[in-house]
Amino acid sequence: MLPEKSRYVVIGAGIHGLSTAWHLARGLAETGQGDGSDVVVVDKTDVGAGASGVACGVIRNNYFQPAMRRLMAHSVEAWERDAEALSYHGVGYIQIAPDAMADDVRQIAREQNEIGYESVLVEGADECRSYMREIFSDWQAPGVSILLHEKRGGYANNTLSLAGLAAKVREAGVRIETGVAVTGFERDGERVAAVVTDQGTVSCEAVVVAVGPWVRDIWSMLDLPSSITVRDGSGQDHPDQPMWTYWALQEGTLEVDPHEFTDNTGGFPPVVHVDSDAPLYDDEDGSLITDEMWGIYYKPDFHFGGVQGGASPQRIDRPSGDVAVDPYGPASPEFVVDDSFVRMWTSALAACHKRFEGKRGVYSKEPSGGIGAFTPDSFPVFDTFRANAYVIADANHGYKMLGVGELVAKELLGEPQELLAPFRFDRYRTGDLHPTSHSPFPWS
């Protein structure tokens, strides 16, 4: 039953909401300010029913942006601390790229080294081929000349990790109330005085908004702007930029035994991400798919029942026939990929590994991927609005960022966090935006 009052109301039982609630309960107890009974999590459906529950689960620190890299180093440590409980597999991560991205990869490698994040940089087409064939004897990807092998990172099984995190939340004394939809807020001046739901109203001292792709709706309930002015790095203002745009993730699963995708020693390999500028041809009929840069990522995954991964997302201005649900509505943000993705992704897998040639027929027809709400610069916003509403807007970087909840909890308890400072909303006004890379992926 929903309480009438709670010091903290966390909206959303995904990766951020659960992590924040868990660490907030621990922080309250450790500082003598309270305990888990001071926190309630509400979710309109259930634990992991949204974007976190359909996430591919990749955990990486492969970011061109220094602030993202430092934040992700913290989150990788958080996954490593609770690997068994959160179903985390620290197999590592390999980025493989063409000449056009070489400077970006070198910079990532250099700055990973500066923060003590172990990785191996390999340069040259022949050297990359030799390195990869030490891992995969059937490696044959064209158009790549540099790679960065992160020895940490990997992936987690999404629903199992959320179940493990929810158990920690409940053990800390926090209530998780599901089937509770937020419909608005009561305000006392600027402050949020209460959260209004379809199951009753909860008065509170502070709110945490951790709703993934539904952030646009909660943002509107807080009377925050749907469009803003963004100042770029040169000081030029760009008015009327939409605060939220939606991208549909292109992901899927090849239904093969995950044991078919092992390394040369029979072990499970790192997560692989390949960007290539070589022409990509159809694996079945040899026709040209694209002569522009393409990229895919993939991994063996027993949770998905095969080799799972994806490609660059598609921007959607409104729900279309390819979108299984309204991304602004109450359903889970699953996305049904079309035949063009299946053709591209399976052909790219075949271009990278001989073992995947002729495998399109075993592509899973189940809905896959998700829908992400992206900010104007495609990077997260972690900030307080209306004096006491802390918004976690991850811009689809979310699932891997387990450590954000720990940092947000500290800020709620009065301890500002340097790792979150570069992600304040005010950066759009000041022009302190994150640098962009040459990757075809909007989040890299």
N, C-alpha and C positions, 0 to 999 in steps of 0.2 A: 504494500500500500504506500502510495506517495506521501512523504511527510509534508506537513504544512510549513515547516521551516528547516533550513539547512544553511550552515555558514557558507558552504561552497556547493554550487550546482555545476556539474560538468555535463555538457550536452554532447552526446556522441560516445558510443562504446566501441570505437575502433582503436587503432594503435595509439593515437595521441591522447584520446580521452582516458583510456585505461591506464596508460603510463603516467599521465599527470595525476590521476586520482590516487594511484598506488604511492607515488613519491610524495604527494601532498599529505596523505595519511601518515606516512613514515616521518616526514618533516615535522608535522604537528606534534607527533609523539616524542620525537627526539628533542625538540625545543621546549617541551612542556606547555605548548599552546593549545593542545587538544588531542584528538585522535581520529581514527577513521570514521567514527560516528558523526563527525562534523562535515562529511563529504557524501554527496549522493550523485550517482551517474544516471542520467536518463537517456534512453534511446528509443526512437519511434518504432523500431523493429526488434532487433536482438543484437547480441555481441557479434561483431564482425559481419553484420548483414550488409554493410556498405562497401566502400572502395577497399578497405583493408582486407575484407574477406575474399575479394577476387584478385588481389595483388599477386604478381608473379613471384614476389618474395626475394628479389635480388638485393643483396646488401653490398654496397660498393663505396669506395672513396674516390672514384674516378671523376673528379670535377675540375674544370678549368678555373673556377672562381675560388680564390683563397678562403673566403669566408665559408663557403660550402664545404671545402675540404677540411677545414678545422672542425666544423660542426659534425661532419660525418666521421671523422676520426673518433670523436667522443661517442657517437652512436655505435660504431663498430665495437668499441670497448664495452658498451652496455649490452650488446648482443653476446659478446664473449663471456661476460660475467654470469649469464644465466642461460648458457647454450642448451643444456639438456631440457630445462623447464620450458624453454621457448622454441624448441625444435629447430635450433640453428645449426647449420652445417658450414663450418669455416673452411671451405675448399679453395678460397682465393678467387681472383677475378683477373681476366686478361682483356685488355683493350688492344685491338689490332687496327691499324689505320694506314691511309695512303700518304703520299708526300704532302698533299695539301693541308694535312692536319699535323705534320711533323713538329712544327714549332710549338703547337699547343701541347702535344704529348710530352715533348722535352720539358716544357715549363711545369706540367703536372708532376713529372718525375722529380724534377729539381725541388719543387716545393714540398712534395711528399717526403723527400729526404730531409728537408729542413725541419719538419715536425716529427721526424723519427718514425715515419710510416714506411715499413719495409716494402720495397718494390724493385723489380729488375727491368731496366730499359735495354731494348735490343733494337739496333738500327741497321738498315740495309735489307733489300728484298731477299737476298740469298741467306743472310743471317737469320731473318725472321722465319723463313721456310725451314731452316735447319732446327731452330729452336722449337718450332711447333711440331715438327716431325719427331722430336725427342719425346713429345707428349702424345701425339696422334700420328701413327704411321701412315694414315690415309689423308693427311692434310694436303689441300691443293688450292687454297683460296688465291685468286688472282688480285692484282692491283693493290697490294699492301707492302709497306716498306718500313714500318716502325711498329713496335709493340711495347706495351707496359704491362708487366705481370705483377699485380698486387698479391702479395703473399697472404694478406688478411682479407676479410670480407668473404662473401659466398652467397648463401641464400637460406631462407627459413621457410618452413611449411606454414602457409598463412593461417589457416583455420586452427591448426594445432598450436601455433604460437599465441594466437589470440585467446584460446581456451586456457593456456598456461598463464597468460597475463591476467585474465579475468579471475583465475583462482587466487593469484597473489593479491588482487584488489579486495576480494571478499575476505581473505585471511587477515587483511589489515583492518577489517571492520567497516569497509565502505559498502553501502547498499548500491546495487545495480538494478534499476527499475526499467524493464523493457516494455515495449508496447505503449510508450508514452511519447506523444508528439508535441513538440513545442509550437505554440501558436502565437506567442507574442511576449511582451515584457511590460511590467508596470514600472514606472520611473518615479523617482523622487528627485526633481530637478534633473541634473545630468545623470545621476547614478541610477543603475538598475536596482530596483527595490525588490522585485519578485519576477520569477519565471512563470509564465502562464502556459499551461498545457491542457490537452484534452482530458486529462485525468485530475485536474485541480491546479491550484496556484501554490508555488513554493516561494516564500520570502527568503532572501539570502543577503549575504554580505558581498559576495563576488560570484561571477559567472565565468566559466571556461567554455568557449565555443570551439568544438573539435569535431566538426560535422563533414569534413571532406568536401565532396562536390556539392553539398547542399549549403555551402557557406553563403552563396548569394542570397538565399532566402532569409537566413538569420541576420545577415548584414542589412537587409532591407528592414527587418523588424526593429533593428537598432537605429533606424533612420540615418544610415550612412550612405554616402553618394554612390550611385550606380556608374558614374563616369567621373574621371578626375583629369587634372592637368599633370603631365609628366615632363619633367625637365631632363634633357639628355646630358651627356657628359660635356658637351660644348656649351651648355648654358641655354640652349634653345628650348622654349616651351612648346609642348604638343597638347593642346586642349582637347577635351571631349574624348579621352581614351577610355574604353570600357574597363571597369574595374575587374570584371570576370569574363573570361572567354572559356569555352568548353572544347576540349579535345577528346576524341575517342581513341583509346589505346588499341593498337593493332597487335593482338597476341593470340597464340594458339598452341596446340599440342599435336605432335606426331605420335600416334599410338603404336610405339614400338616398346619392347622391353627396355626399361632404363639401363639394364645391364649391357645392352648393345652399344651404349655410349660411355664406355670406360676409356681410361688412358692406356698407354702401352704396358703398364704394370698391372692392369686389371682393377685399378682404383678409380674412384670418381674424380673427374677432372674439375678444374676451375670453371666458373661461369665464363663463357666466351662472348665477347662483343666484337663484331667485325664491321668496320666501315671500309668501303672500297670504291674506287673511282673507275674500275674496270667495267666494261659493258657486261650486263647481266642477261643471260639467255635462258629461255624456258627449258627446264630439265626434260620435258617430254617431246616438244616439237622443234626445239632449237631457235624459235623466234625471239627477237629482241624484246626484252622487258623494259630495260632502261639503259641509256648510255650516260646517265648522270649519277652522282654519288648515291650509293645505297648503303643501308646499315641494318644489321640484325643482331639479336642477342639470343642465347639459348643455353640450356643446361639439362642434364638428366634429372628427373624428379619423380619419385615414387608416389608422391602425394597427387600429382597430376596424371600419373599413369603413363609416362612416356618421356619424350624430349619436349620441353616446354620453353617458349620464348616469344619474341615479337620483333617488331620493326617500328619505324617512326610513326607517331600518331597522326590522325586526321583531325583537322579543326572542324567543328560543327557549330553553325550559328543557331540552329534550332534542331530539335529531334527530327530525324528523317526516317525513311523506310528501313535503313540499316541499323537504326538505334532501337534496341529491344525495349528500352524504357525511356520515360521522360526524365532527363537528368535533373530537372528542377522539381520533380514530384516525389512521391513517397516510396517508390520501389527501389530495389537494389540496382546499382549502376552498372549492370552488365552490358556488353556490347557484342553484337553479332557481326563478325568480320565478313567481308564479301569475298567473292572468288578471286579478285585481283590480289588481295593480300595472300591468300592461300597459294596462288601461283608464284608470287614473288618470294614468299618466305621459304617454301619448299625448294624452289630453284636455287635460292641463296644457300640453303643448307647443303644442297648437292654440290654447289660450286666450292664449298669449303671442305667437305668431307666426301670421299668416294662412297662410304658406307650408306650415305643418304640418297644416292642416285636412285631414281625410279620409285621413291617412297610416297609420292603424293597421294596415292590411293588409301593410305592409312592415316591421313590427316583426320583428327577428331572433328566431328560436326557439332559438338557441344558449344554453347555460347561461351565466349572467352573475352578477356580484356576487361576494360572498365572505362569510366568517363571521369575526366579530371577537370577541375575548375582552376584555370591558370590566371595569375595576376598579370598586370601590364608588362612586366619584364620576365615573366615565367619563373620567378623565384619566390620563396615563401615570405609571408608577412607574419611576424610574431609580435603582437603589440596589444596595449590596453586601450579600449575605447569606452566612451561614456563613463569614464572614471573608474569603473570596476568590472568591465567585461573584457576578459582576455581572449583575443581571437587567435587561434592557431590555424592559419591558412597556408597549407603546405605546398600549393601549386603543383600537386601531383608528385612531389618528392617524398611523400609521407611515410609509407610503410617502413622504409629502411631507416628512418630517423627516430628510432626507438628512444634515443637519449634526449630528445626535445622535451618530453614530459617531465623528466627530472629537472631540467633547467627552468621550465615554466613554473614548476612547483616552488623552486627556490625564489623565483621572482615574486610569486604570490605571497610568499612569506617574508618579503622585504629585502631580498638579496639580489640586486641586479646582476645579470649574467653577460659577460663580455661576448660570449659566443653568439648570443642572440641579438646583440646591438646592431650588427649590419643589416638586420631584417626588419627594421622599424618602418612603419608606413610613411614616415616623414621623408624617406629617401626619394620618393617621387617628386616632392616639392623642391628638394635641395639639389637633385641631380646626382646623388651619390649611388648610382646604379651599379649592379654587378657586371663585370666584363662578359662579353659573349665569345664563344669559341667558333670554330669552323665546322663543328659537327652538324649533321643533318637533324639531330634530335634537339627539340626546344629546351630540354632540361639539362643539357651538358655544357 
